[in-house]
Amino acid sequence: MRSLWTRYLALLENDLSTQIFDNVKNLLVCALLFAAGTDTLMGRRELFIGVFASNIAGWGLIILSTLLMLLNVSDGIRRLAKLPYHLALQVLLILVYVVIAERVVEIVWGFRAH
């Protein structure tokens, strides 16, 4: 038990909590951008004072959020590759990302519907 505590403290010294919170924050921002893009596509409203159609703005947000999400996931996977049992942690990370991102999009759609 003491060795686990020592390893935990060492991880905290290496800014583990900062890295985790930054990763989660980036995940939430990407999910919100994705939700905004999909809402724009579903709403069919003119944006940017009629210069661009809502299709272009919606797809632009979706593509941007997807690229940022891939960058965030690849950074998390790269960091996890240094740890023991890294394959299991990487699969778990990807599953958690997909579930959280999907849920945030549903929540944003729910708020926009009311």
C-alpha positions in Angstrom: 0.0 0.0 0.0 2.8 2.4 0.8 4.4 1.8 -2.6 1.2 2.7 -4.3 1.0 5.9 -2.3 4.6 6.7 -3.2 3.9 6.1 -6.9 0.7 8.3 -6.7 2.7 11.1 -5.0 5.3 10.8 -7.7 2.7 11.1 -10.4 1.2 14.2 -8.7 4.7 15.7 -8.7 4.9 15.2 -12.4 1.6 17.2 -12.9 -0.7 14.3 -13.4 -3.8 16.2 -12.2 -3.0 19.1 -14.5 -2.6 16.8 -17.5 -5.9 15.0 -16.7 -7.9 18.2 -16.3 -6.4 19.7 -19.5 -7.3 16.5 -21.4 -10.9 16.5 -20.0 -11.3 20.2 -20.7 -10.1 19.7 -24.3 -12.6 16.8 -24.7 -15.5 18.9 -23.5 -14.6 21.8 -25.8 -14.4 19.5 -28.7 -17.7 17.9 -27.9 -19.3 21.3 -27.5 -17.9 22.4 -30.9 -19.3 19.2 -32.5 -22.7 19.8 -30.9 -22.7 23.4 -32.2 -21.8 22.2 -35.7 -24.5 19.5 -35.7 -27.1 21.9 -34.3 -26.2 24.4 -37.1 -26.7 21.7 -39.7 -30.0 20.7 -38.2 -31.3 24.3 -37.8 -30.7 25.4 -41.4 -30.3 29.1 -40.4 -28.2 31.7 -42.3 -25.1 32.5 -40.4 -22.4 35.3 -40.7 -24.9 37.8 -42.1 -25.8 35.6 -45.0 -22.2 35.3 -46.4 -21.9 31.6 -45.6 -24.6 29.0 -45.6 -25.3 27.2 -42.4 -24.1 24.0 -44.1 -20.6 25.3 -44.5 -20.4 26.7 -41.0 -21.8 23.5 -39.5 -19.5 21.2 -41.4 -16.5 23.5 -40.6 -17.2 23.2 -36.9 -17.7 19.4 -37.2 -14.4 19.0 -39.0 -12.5 21.3 -36.7 -13.9 19.5 -33.6 -13.0 16.1 -35.1 -9.4 17.2 -35.8 -9.0 18.6 -32.3 -10.5 15.5 -30.8 -8.1 13.3 -32.7 -5.2 15.4 -31.6 -6.3 15.2 -28.0 -6.9 11.5 -28.1 -3.5 10.8 -29.8 -1.8 12.9 -27.1 -3.5 10.9 -24.3 -2.6 7.6 -26.0 1.0 8.7 -26.4 1.2 9.6 -22.7 -0.4 6.3 -21.7 2.0 4.3 -23.8 4.7 5.0 -21.3 2.8 3.3 -18.4 2.5 -0.4 -17.7 -0.7 -2.0 -19.0 -0.8 0.7 -21.6 -2.9 -1.1 -24.1 -5.8 -1.7 -21.7 -5.5 2.0 -20.5 -5.5 3.2 -24.1 -8.6 1.2 -25.0 -10.3 2.4 -21.9 -9.4 6.0 -22.7 -10.9 5.8 -26.2 -14.1 4.3 -24.8 -14.4 6.9 -22.1 -13.8 9.7 -24.7 -16.5 8.4 -27.0 -19.1 8.0 -24.3 -18.4 11.4 -22.7 -18.4 13.2 -26.1 -21.6 11.5 -27.2 -23.3 12.4 -23.9 -22.2 16.1 -24.0 -23.6 16.3 -27.6 -26.9 14.9 -26.4 -27.0 17.3 -23.4 -26.3 20.3 -25.7 -29.0 19.2 -28.1 -31.4 18.9 -25.2 -30.7 22.4 -24.0 -31.1 23.8 -27.5 -34.5 22.0 -28.0 -36.1 23.9 -25.0 
